[in-house]
Amino acid sequence: MSHDFRLTSVSHVFLQVDVRKKHMEDAVVHRKRSSRIAVKESVREAERAEAQRKADEEKEMERHKRWEARARKEEEQRIRRETLRSLRLRERGRGGSERYSTV
């Protein structure tokens, strides 16, 4: 009877070792799977961040282009006003001198 008890105890110990070993293998597989999932998520997040950065950059470039166009238009208008003003001043100057000339 003692022999059966030892055999049962030994087989029980081996069974526990096998169960622990299986749990460890499952844990390793799960950890590897989790790592692969985490890597894929990191790559996706990096791609999303890069896409957002590019979108922000394009938005800023468009804003800058609009600002440059507005500045260019304002400068053209200023030059046009100054040109018209100088023409009016010249016309006034010529008209006034002809009006009062003694020749």
TORLODO-496625 format. One record per residue: x, y, z of N, C-alpha, C in turn; residue number from 1. Coordinates in Angstrom, 1 decimal. Each point is the difference from the previous one (the first is absolute). Layout:
+--------+--------+--------+--------+--------+--------+--------+--------+--------+-------+
|    n_u |    n_v |    n_w |   ca_u |   ca_v |   ca_w |    c_u |    c_v |    c_w | bamar |
+--------+--------+--------+--------+--------+--------+--------+--------+--------+-------+
|      X |      Y |      Z |      X |      Y |      Z |      X |      Y |      Z |   NUM |
...
+--------+--------+--------+--------+--------+--------+--------+--------+--------+-------+
! end
This chain:
+--------+--------+--------+--------+--------+--------+--------+--------+--------+-------+
|    n_u |    n_v |    n_w |   ca_u |   ca_v |   ca_w |    c_u |    c_v |    c_w | bamar |
+--------+--------+--------+--------+--------+--------+--------+--------+--------+-------+
|    0.8 |   -1.2 |    0.0 |   -0.8 |    1.2 |    0.0 |    0.9 |    1.3 |    0.0 |     1 |
|    1.0 |   -0.1 |    0.7 |    0.9 |    1.1 |    0.1 |    0.6 |    0.3 |   -1.4 |     2 |
|    0.3 |   -1.1 |   -0.7 |    0.5 |    0.2 |   -1.4 |   -1.0 |    0.7 |   -0.9 |     3 |
|   -1.3 |   -0.3 |    0.1 |   -1.0 |    0.7 |   -0.8 |   -0.1 |    1.5 |    0.4 |     4 |
|    0.1 |    0.3 |    1.3 |    0.0 |    1.4 |    0.4 |    1.1 |    0.8 |   -0.6 |     5 |
|    1.2 |   -0.6 |    0.1 |    1.2 |    0.7 |   -0.6 |   -0.2 |    0.2 |   -1.5 |     6 |
|   -0.5 |   -1.0 |   -0.7 |   -0.2 |    0.0 |   -1.4 |   -1.0 |    1.1 |   -0.3 |     7 |
|   -1.1 |    0.1 |    0.7 |   -1.0 |    1.0 |   -0.1 |    0.6 |    1.3 |    0.3 |     8 |
|    0.7 |    0.2 |    1.0 |    0.6 |    1.3 |    0.4 |    1.0 |    0.4 |   -1.1 |     9 |
|    0.8 |   -0.9 |   -0.5 |    1.0 |    0.4 |   -1.0 |   -0.8 |    0.3 |   -1.3 |    10 |
|   -1.0 |   -0.7 |   -0.4 |   -0.7 |    0.3 |   -1.2 |   -0.7 |    1.3 |    0.2 |    11 |
|   -0.5 |    0.3 |    1.2 |   -0.7 |    1.2 |    0.3 |    1.0 |    1.2 |   -0.2 |    12 |
|    1.2 |   -0.2 |    0.5 |    1.0 |    1.1 |   -0.1 |    0.4 |    0.2 |   -1.4 |    13 |
|    0.1 |   -1.1 |   -0.8 |    0.3 |    0.2 |   -1.4 |   -1.1 |    0.7 |   -0.8 |    14 |
|   -1.2 |   -0.4 |    0.4 |   -1.2 |    0.7 |   -0.5 |    0.0 |    1.5 |    0.3 |    15 |
|    0.3 |    0.3 |    1.2 |    0.1 |    1.4 |    0.4 |    1.1 |    0.8 |   -0.8 |    16 |
|    1.1 |   -0.7 |   -0.2 |    1.1 |    0.6 |   -0.7 |   -0.4 |    0.2 |   -1.5 |    17 |
|   -0.7 |   -1.0 |   -0.5 |   -0.5 |    0.1 |   -1.4 |   -1.0 |    1.2 |   -0.1 |    18 |
|   -0.9 |    0.1 |    0.9 |   -1.0 |    1.0 |    0.0 |    0.7 |    1.4 |    0.1 |    19 |
|    1.0 |    0.1 |    0.9 |    0.7 |    1.3 |    0.1 |    0.7 |    0.3 |   -1.2 |    20 |
|    0.6 |   -1.0 |   -0.6 |    0.8 |    0.2 |   -1.3 |   -1.0 |    0.4 |   -1.1 |    21 |
|   -1.2 |   -0.6 |    0.0 |   -0.9 |    0.4 |   -1.0 |   -0.5 |    1.5 |    0.2 |    22 |
|   -0.2 |    0.3 |    1.3 |   -0.4 |    1.4 |    0.3 |    1.1 |    1.0 |   -0.4 |    23 |
|    1.3 |   -0.4 |    0.2 |    1.1 |    0.9 |   -0.4 |    0.1 |    0.1 |   -1.5 |    24 |
|   -0.2 |   -1.1 |   -0.7 |    0.0 |    0.1 |   -1.5 |   -1.1 |    0.9 |   -0.5 |    25 |
|   -1.2 |   -0.2 |    0.6 |   -1.1 |    0.9 |   -0.4 |    0.2 |    1.4 |    0.3 |    26 |
|    0.6 |    0.3 |    1.2 |    0.4 |    1.4 |    0.3 |    1.0 |    0.6 |   -1.0 |    27 |
|    1.0 |   -0.8 |   -0.4 |    1.0 |    0.5 |   -0.9 |   -0.7 |    0.3 |   -1.4 |    28 |
|   -0.9 |   -1.0 |   -0.4 |   -0.7 |    0.2 |   -1.3 |   -0.9 |    1.3 |    0.1 |    29 |
|   -0.7 |    0.1 |    1.1 |   -0.8 |    1.2 |    0.2 |    0.8 |    1.3 |    0.0 |    30 |
|    1.1 |   -0.1 |    0.7 |    0.9 |    1.2 |    0.1 |    0.5 |    0.4 |   -1.4 |    31 |
|    0.4 |   -1.0 |   -0.8 |    0.5 |    0.2 |   -1.3 |   -1.1 |    0.6 |   -0.9 |    32 |
|   -1.2 |   -0.5 |    0.2 |   -1.2 |    0.5 |   -0.8 |   -0.2 |    1.4 |    0.4 |    33 |
|    0.0 |    0.3 |    1.3 |   -0.3 |    1.3 |    0.5 |    1.1 |    1.0 |   -0.5 |    34 |
|    1.2 |   -0.5 |   -0.1 |    1.1 |    0.9 |   -0.5 |   -0.2 |    0.3 |   -1.4 |    35 |
|   -0.4 |   -1.0 |   -0.8 |   -0.3 |    0.2 |   -1.4 |   -1.1 |    1.0 |   -0.2 |    36 |
|   -1.1 |   -0.2 |    0.8 |   -1.1 |    0.9 |   -0.1 |    0.4 |    1.4 |    0.4 |    37 |
|    0.8 |    0.1 |    1.0 |    0.5 |    1.4 |    0.5 |    0.9 |    0.6 |   -1.1 |    38 |
|    0.8 |   -0.8 |   -0.7 |    0.9 |    0.6 |   -1.0 |   -0.9 |    0.5 |   -1.2 |    39 |
|   -1.0 |   -0.8 |   -0.4 |   -0.9 |    0.4 |   -1.0 |   -0.7 |    1.3 |    0.4 |    40 |
|   -0.5 |    0.1 |    1.2 |   -0.7 |    1.2 |    0.4 |    0.9 |    1.2 |    0.0 |    41 |
|    1.3 |   -0.2 |    0.4 |    1.0 |    1.1 |    0.0 |    0.2 |    0.5 |   -1.4 |    42 |
|    0.1 |   -1.0 |   -0.9 |    0.2 |    0.4 |   -1.4 |   -1.2 |    0.8 |   -0.5 |    43 |
|   -1.2 |   -0.5 |    0.3 |   -1.2 |    0.7 |   -0.4 |    0.0 |    1.4 |    0.6 |    44 |
|    0.3 |    0.1 |    1.3 |    0.0 |    1.3 |    0.6 |    1.0 |    1.0 |   -0.6 |    45 |
|    1.2 |   -0.5 |   -0.3 |    1.0 |    0.8 |   -0.6 |   -0.5 |    0.5 |   -1.4 |    46 |
|   -0.6 |   -0.9 |   -0.7 |   -0.6 |    0.4 |   -1.4 |   -1.0 |    1.0 |    0.2 |    47 |
|   -0.9 |   -0.1 |    1.0 |   -1.0 |    1.0 |    0.2 |    0.6 |    1.3 |    0.4 |    48 |
|    1.0 |    0.0 |    0.8 |    0.7 |    1.2 |    0.5 |    0.7 |    0.7 |   -1.2 |    49 |
|    0.6 |   -0.8 |   -0.9 |    0.6 |    0.5 |   -1.2 |   -1.0 |    0.7 |   -0.9 |    50 |
|   -1.1 |   -0.7 |   -0.2 |   -1.1 |    0.5 |   -0.9 |   -0.5 |    1.3 |    0.6 |    51 |
|   -0.2 |    0.1 |    1.3 |   -0.5 |    1.2 |    0.7 |    1.1 |    1.1 |   -0.2 |    52 |
|    1.2 |   -0.3 |    0.2 |    1.1 |    1.0 |   -0.2 |    0.0 |    0.6 |   -1.4 |    53 |
|   -0.1 |   -0.9 |   -1.0 |   -0.1 |    0.4 |   -1.4 |   -1.2 |    0.9 |   -0.3 |    54 |
|   -1.1 |   -0.4 |    0.6 |   -1.3 |    0.8 |   -0.2 |    0.2 |    1.4 |    0.6 |    55 |
|    0.6 |    0.0 |    1.2 |    0.2 |    1.3 |    0.7 |    1.0 |    0.9 |   -0.8 |    56 |
|    1.0 |   -0.7 |   -0.6 |    1.0 |    0.7 |   -0.8 |   -0.6 |    0.6 |   -1.2 |    57 |
|   -0.9 |   -0.8 |   -0.7 |   -0.6 |    0.5 |   -1.2 |   -1.0 |    1.1 |    0.3 |    58 |
|   -0.7 |   -0.1 |    1.2 |   -0.9 |    1.1 |    0.4 |    0.8 |    1.3 |    0.2 |    59 |
|    1.1 |   -0.1 |    0.7 |    0.9 |    1.1 |    0.2 |    0.5 |    0.6 |   -1.3 |    60 |
|    0.4 |   -0.8 |   -0.9 |    0.5 |    0.5 |   -1.3 |   -1.1 |    0.7 |   -0.7 |    61 |
|   -1.2 |   -0.5 |    0.0 |   -1.2 |    0.7 |   -0.7 |   -0.2 |    1.3 |    0.7 |    62 |
|    0.0 |    0.1 |    1.3 |   -0.2 |    1.2 |    0.8 |    1.1 |    1.0 |   -0.4 |    63 |
|    1.3 |   -0.4 |   -0.2 |    1.1 |    0.8 |   -0.3 |   -0.2 |    0.6 |   -1.5 |    64 |
|   -0.5 |   -0.9 |   -0.9 |   -0.2 |    0.4 |   -1.4 |   -1.1 |    1.1 |    0.0 |    65 |
|   -1.1 |   -0.2 |    0.8 |   -1.1 |    1.0 |    0.0 |    0.6 |    1.3 |    0.5 |    66 |
|    0.8 |   -0.1 |    1.1 |    0.6 |    1.2 |    0.6 |    0.8 |    0.8 |   -1.1 |    67 |
|    0.9 |   -0.8 |   -0.7 |    0.8 |    0.6 |   -1.0 |   -0.8 |    0.7 |   -1.1 |    68 |
|   -1.1 |   -0.7 |   -0.5 |   -0.8 |    0.5 |   -1.0 |   -0.7 |    1.3 |    0.4 |    69 |
|   -0.5 |    0.0 |    1.3 |   -0.6 |    1.2 |    0.5 |    1.0 |    1.1 |    0.1 |    70 |
|    1.2 |   -0.3 |    0.5 |    1.1 |    1.1 |    0.1 |    0.3 |    0.5 |   -1.4 |    71 |
|    0.1 |   -0.9 |   -1.0 |    0.3 |    0.4 |   -1.3 |   -1.1 |    0.9 |   -0.6 |    72 |
|   -1.2 |   -0.3 |    0.2 |   -1.1 |    0.7 |   -0.4 |   -0.1 |    1.4 |    0.6 |    73 |
|    0.3 |    0.1 |    1.3 |    0.0 |    1.2 |    0.7 |    1.1 |    0.9 |   -0.5 |    74 |
|    1.2 |   -0.6 |   -0.3 |    1.1 |    0.8 |   -0.5 |   -0.3 |    0.6 |   -1.4 |    75 |
|   -0.7 |   -0.9 |   -0.8 |   -0.3 |    0.5 |   -1.4 |   -1.0 |    1.1 |    0.1 |    76 |
|   -1.0 |   -0.1 |    1.0 |   -1.0 |    1.1 |    0.2 |    0.7 |    1.3 |    0.5 |    77 |
|    1.0 |   -0.2 |    0.9 |    0.7 |    1.2 |    0.5 |    0.7 |    0.7 |   -1.1 |    78 |
|    0.7 |   -0.8 |   -0.9 |    0.8 |    0.6 |   -1.1 |   -1.0 |    0.7 |   -1.0 |    79 |
|   -1.1 |   -0.6 |   -0.2 |   -1.0 |    0.6 |   -0.9 |   -0.5 |    1.3 |    0.5 |    80 |
|   -0.3 |    0.0 |    1.3 |   -0.5 |    1.3 |    0.7 |    1.1 |    1.0 |   -0.1 |    81 |
|    1.2 |   -0.3 |    0.3 |    1.1 |    1.0 |   -0.1 |    0.2 |    0.5 |   -1.4 |    82 |
|   -0.1 |   -0.9 |   -1.0 |    0.2 |    0.4 |   -1.4 |   -1.1 |    1.0 |   -0.4 |    83 |
|   -1.3 |   -0.4 |    0.4 |   -1.1 |    0.9 |   -0.3 |    0.2 |    1.4 |    0.7 |    84 |
|    0.4 |   -0.1 |    1.2 |    0.2 |    1.3 |    0.8 |    1.1 |    0.8 |   -0.7 |    85 |
|    1.1 |   -0.6 |   -0.4 |    1.0 |    0.8 |   -0.6 |   -0.4 |    0.6 |   -1.4 |    86 |
|   -0.8 |   -0.8 |   -0.7 |   -0.6 |    0.5 |   -1.3 |   -0.9 |    1.2 |    0.3 |    87 |
|   -0.9 |   -0.1 |    1.0 |   -0.9 |    1.1 |    0.3 |    0.8 |    1.2 |    0.4 |    88 |
|    1.1 |   -0.2 |    0.8 |    0.8 |    1.2 |    0.4 |    0.7 |    0.6 |   -1.2 |    89 |
|    0.5 |   -0.8 |   -1.0 |    0.6 |    0.5 |   -1.2 |   -1.0 |    0.8 |   -0.8 |    90 |
|   -1.2 |   -0.6 |   -0.1 |   -1.1 |    0.7 |   -0.8 |   -0.3 |    1.3 |    0.6 |    91 |
|   -0.1 |    0.0 |    1.3 |   -0.3 |    1.3 |    0.7 |    1.1 |    1.0 |   -0.2 |    92 |
|    1.2 |   -0.5 |    0.1 |    1.2 |    0.9 |   -0.2 |    0.0 |    0.6 |   -1.3 |    93 |
|   -0.2 |   -0.8 |   -1.1 |    0.0 |    0.5 |   -1.3 |   -1.2 |    0.9 |   -0.3 |    94 |
|   -1.1 |   -0.3 |    0.5 |   -1.2 |    0.8 |   -0.2 |    0.1 |    1.3 |    0.7 |    95 |
|    0.5 |    0.1 |    1.1 |    0.2 |    1.2 |    0.7 |    1.0 |    0.9 |   -0.6 |    96 |
|    1.0 |   -0.5 |   -0.5 |    1.1 |    0.9 |   -0.6 |   -0.5 |    0.5 |   -1.4 |    97 |
|   -0.8 |   -0.7 |   -0.7 |   -0.6 |    0.5 |   -1.3 |   -1.0 |    1.1 |    0.2 |    98 |
|   -0.7 |   -0.2 |    1.1 |   -1.1 |    0.9 |    0.3 |    0.5 |    1.4 |    0.3 |    99 |
|    1.1 |    0.1 |    0.7 |    0.6 |    1.3 |    0.4 |    1.2 |    0.4 |   -0.8 |   100 |
|    0.2 |   -0.6 |   -1.2 |    1.2 |    0.4 |   -0.7 |   -0.3 |    1.3 |   -0.7 |   101 |
|    1.1 |    0.8 |   -0.2 |   -0.2 |    1.3 |   -0.7 |    0.4 |    0.0 |   -1.4 |   102 |
|    0.3 |   -1.2 |   -0.5 |    0.5 |    0.0 |   -1.4 |   -1.1 |    0.0 |   -1.0 |   103 |
+--------+--------+--------+--------+--------+--------+--------+--------+--------+-------+
! end
